[in-house]
């Protein structure tokens, strides 16, 4: 079992939450809680960095979809950073990649959200 870890940093007042490990049924609740807490602070944008995630199950997808819906309700820009097949493939297979703003790296996300 691989424990999920998270670290939150800020770039230009935009929280960047970087997740490392596996996101599955056992680890998704803390992810959902952390995303909800960050969105409740009403930042201009929120970026989820999944480049260090090695397994991304259906609960991870659900957490992102819920966060996207909450961000939309609050008028907060929401983006996901990943360059790994472990994350991108499940998002593509479920067509969730069509509703999320996906970026290859954090700099691209911050630039896009800062310019908008």
SULBEL-V901976 format. One record per backbone hydrogen bond with DSSP energy under -0.5 kcal/mol. CO is the residue of the C=O (numbers start at 0). NH is the residue of the N-H. E is the energy in kcal/mol with one decimal. If there is no record, write none. Layout:
co=(CO/CO)
nh=(NH/NH)
e=(E/E)
This chain:
co=(0/4/6/6/8/10/12/13/14/14/15/15/16/16/17/18/19/20/20/21/22/23/23/26/27/28/29/30/31/32/33/34/35/36/37/37/38/43/44/45/46/46/47/47/48/49/51/54/56/56/57/58/59/60/61/62/63/64/65/66/67/68/69/70/70/71/76/77/78/79/79/80/83/83/84/86/87/88/89/90/90/91/94/95/95/99/100/102/104/105/106/107/108/109/110/111)
nh=(2/19/8/17/15/13/14/10/16/46/8/17/18/48/6/51/4/53/54/23/56/26/27/30/31/32/33/34/35/36/37/38/39/40/40/42/41/76/14/78/16/48/49/80/18/52/20/22/59/60/61/62/63/64/65/66/67/68/69/70/71/72/73/74/75/74/45/100/47/81/102/49/86/87/88/90/91/92/93/95/96/94/97/98/99/101/79/81/108/109/110/111/112/113/114/115)
e=(-0.6/-2.6/-0.5/-3.1/-3.4/-1.9/-0.6/-2.2/-0.5/-2.4/-2.3/-0.7/-0.5/-2.9/-1.9/-0.7/-2.8/-3.0/-1.0/-0.7/-3.0/-0.6/-1.5/-0.9/-2.8/-2.6/-2.4/-2.6/-2.5/-2.4/-2.4/-2.5/-2.0/-0.7/-0.8/-0.5/-1.9/-1.6/-0.8/-2.4/-2.7/-0.6/-0.8/-3.2/-2.6/-1.7/-1.9/-3.0/-0.8/-1.6/-2.4/-2.2/-2.0/-2.5/-2.7/-2.2/-2.7/-2.2/-2.4/-2.9/-2.5/-2.2/-1.9/-0.9/-2.9/-0.7/-2.1/-0.6/-2.6/-0.5/-2.5/-3.3/-0.9/-2.8/-1.9/-1.6/-2.5/-2.8/-1.5/-1.3/-1.7/-1.0/-1.3/-1.5/-1.2/-0.8/-2.9/-2.3/-1.5/-2.9/-2.6/-2.4/-2.5/-2.4/-1.9/-1.1)
